[in-house]
Amino acid sequence: MKIIIAGAGIAGLAAAKAMEIKGHQCEIYEQARGPRLTGAGIFLLGNATRALNRLVELEPIEGLGRLVREQRIFSSDGKLIHAMSADDFWKDCGPCLAMPRSVLIQSLLSCLKHTKITYGKAVVDFHRTPTGVLALMSDGSSAEGDLVVAADGVNSWLRRITNGCRPRSLGISCWRTVTENVADISAWTAMLGRGRTLLAIPITADKAYLYADCRTSEVKNGAAQGLKHMFQDFGPPLGHLVAQLDRSAEIHFGALEEVPNFSNFEDGLVFIGDAAHACSPSMAQGAGMALEDALVLAEIVSDTSSREPILRRFSQQRQQRVAWVRRQARARDMLRGLSPIVRDFTLKHLGDRLYNRSYRLLKGNLMDKIF
C-alpha cells in the first residue's frame, strides 16, 4: 500500500518505519520547515523501549541517553516519600531510558530507508476516491494514496475537520527545559508541593531534563523567571536545579491538554499518537503509545486487503490500552492534587501498590495478540 503520513514527529516517523518493515511505501508531509529536533527531554518506560526495539537498535540510543534504574519521590522540603526499582518492575519488558528528544527523533529519521519526507507542507484535508484517498496540502498541492495516517499532534488539523473534536484543557500548565545536572540526579526524581510538581531525569552524562507544573490559574510568567518564582521554596535535591537556571534558559511552556475519548474514524483516515489520544504526561506514555500505535497499525495494514477493516480493527485493538492510560493519568493527577498530608501518607505506604495498579496492564504485550 501507499501510505500518506501527516506529521514527522515521533508517531509519524515510527509509523513510516513500521510500514517500511512491512514493505509499504510511505510519504510524510510535515508543516515545519525541517526536522523537529528541538524540545527538551523524553522518558521511555519499559513498554515504550520494547516497542522502539522493534523499529531501531536500542544500544546506540542507550549510549546517547541514560538508563533510569530507580524512581524517587520527595516532598517539597526534601523528605523522601517513596522509592522503587524501575529495573525490577520493567525487567520483562525493556529498560527505562531517558534522552534528549532530538536523539529519539534523529534515531527514527536515520533508520528510514525509502520514505520520502517533505517539509514545509501540511496535510490539511483529504477526500476518498474510487481507488483510494487524496490528501490535500497547505500549498494547494495533493497526493494520492491508499491510506492517510494523521500523526499531526494534539492540535491535529485533520481531526478538527473530520469531526470537530478539539483538545480540552486540563487546567495545568508546565515548564520543560534541559539544564546542567548540578544536583547529580541519577534517578527519575520528583518533588511534590501543594499543587506543584517538580521532576528531573538525567538524560546525558551531565544534563538533566527538568519538568515543572502547577495549576494554570497560578501561573504568572511562562519563562524561566516564572518557573524560578513558583518553585523558589523547594529544597534539595531539585531546588538547586531551579535556582541555578539562567533567565535566558530555553523554556518550553504550555498548557496541558487532553484529546477526549476519540474513537471515531473515517474510511481511508486513521489517527495515531497525540492526534488520537493525547493525555496528561503523568504516566509518561505519550511516546510509548505512539510507538505502539505505529507497530499495531503496520501489522493490521499488512494483514488485510480492505481499508475499512484496517480502521475498525485498529480502533478495537488500541482502545482498551489507551483508555487505561488516560484513566490512570487522571488518577495520578488527582493524587498529586490531594492535601500534602494525605498524598504523602498514601504514597509512603501504598506507593508500590499504586505504581503496579497504574502500569500492570502495560507490562503485558497487547501486540502479541497480533504478532
Number of C-alpha atoms within 10 A of each C-alpha: 16 17 23 27 29 30 27 28 23 26 32 28 28 30 32 34 26 24 24 19 17 15 14 18 17 22 18 25 22 23 18 14 10 12 15 15 14 11 15 22 26 20 27 22 25 23 24 26 23 22 24 23 13 15 23 19 12 17 9 10 17 18 12 17 23 23 22 22 18 17 17 17 23 23 22 24 16 16 14 15 20 20 18 15 15 20 19 11 20 19 13 13 19 21 24 24 24 28 26 24 20 17 18 22 20 16 17 23 20 10 17 19 11 14 19 14 21 17 16 13 21 23 28 20 17 20 14 17 12 5 9 17 22 20 22 18 18 14 11 9 10 14 13 19 20 18 25 28 23 25 31 29 25 21 16 23 20 26 27 15 13 14 12 10 19 19 21 13 15 16 12 20 20 22 21 22 20 23 22 17 22 14 14 15 18 19 20 21 20 24 26 22 19 15 16 20 21 25 20 28 27 30 30 20 14 12 22 29 25 26 22 21 23 23 16 16 9 12 16 12 13 15 16 23 17 15 26 20 14 19 21 13 13 23 19 16 20 26 20 15 21 22 18 12 18 12 13 9 13 16 20 17 19 14 15 20 20 20 22 15 15 18 16 15 17 13 17 23 25 25 30 26 27 24 27 28 25 27 29 23 17 16 21 17 23 24 24 24 24 27 29 26 26 27 25 23 25 23 19 19 22 14 12 12 11 11 16 14 15 23 24 16 16 21 20 11 19 19 15 12 14 22 15 14 26 22 15 20 20 17 16 16 18 11 16 21 19 14 12 17 9 12 18 23 13 16 19 14 12 12 18 16 10 16 16 13 11 18 18 12 14 22 19 12 15 16 15 8 8 12 10
